[in-house]
Amino acid sequence: MKITVDRSKCEGYARCVQAAPKVFQLDSKMIAEVVDPQADGDDKILLAARLCPTKAITLEEEGTGKKLFPE
């Protein structure tokens, strides 16, 4: 799964970090970044994206580019 964080939308709520701490972390500016896209299961990553109040996380299928979230 390809995970993209729109850094212009992220406001540092860290809900993604709480849902999938092996995948996401906050950088020094308190903006989410992907540290290891394969460190947690797809369910946790999808939950992290859904919990983001600013919808800053986009998920796509690897290879096909099919958008999984947001739909």
N, C-alpha and C positions, 0 to 999 in steps of 0.2 A: 504494500500500500504506500502510495506517495502522500506525504504529509507536508502541507505548506501553511506557514503562519504569516498572515498579512500583518507585518509589523506596524503599519500605519493604523490598523484597527485595534490592535492589542492594547489594553489599558492596565495590564498587570494584575488582574484579579486572582490569577494563579489557580483557577479551578481545574485547568488542564493538568497542572503539576500535581494537584491533589488526586486526580483520577488516574493519571498514568505517570508517576514520578520517575520511572526509568526512561521515559520517552521525552518528556518536556522538563525544562528548567527555566528560571528567569535569569536573564543576563544582568549586567551591572546597571542597566537603565530600567530594570524591572519590566522588561518585555520578554514574552515567551519565545523560546527557541527549541528546535528539535535537536536532541543530543544523540538519540539512538532510535531510529524509526522501527526497529525490529525487537526492541527490548521488552515489549509487552504485547499481549494479544490484541487482535483487531477489535474485540468487544470493548476493551478498556480504552483504546484509542478513539473509537466511535463515541463512547461515553464522554471522553474529554472534549471532543469537538462539540457535542451537543450541550455540554455544560457551559461553554464559553458564552458569556452574555453579549459580547460584541460580534459573535460569529466570525472571528478572525482565523479560524482553522478550516482549511479545505482538505478533503480527502479524495484521492483518486485511485483507481485500480492501476497497478503497475502494468506497463505494456499497452493496454487499451486506452488509457486516459479517461475512462468512464468516471464521471463525477459521482462519488458516493455520498458526500456531504459537503455543503448543503445541496439538496436536490433541486 
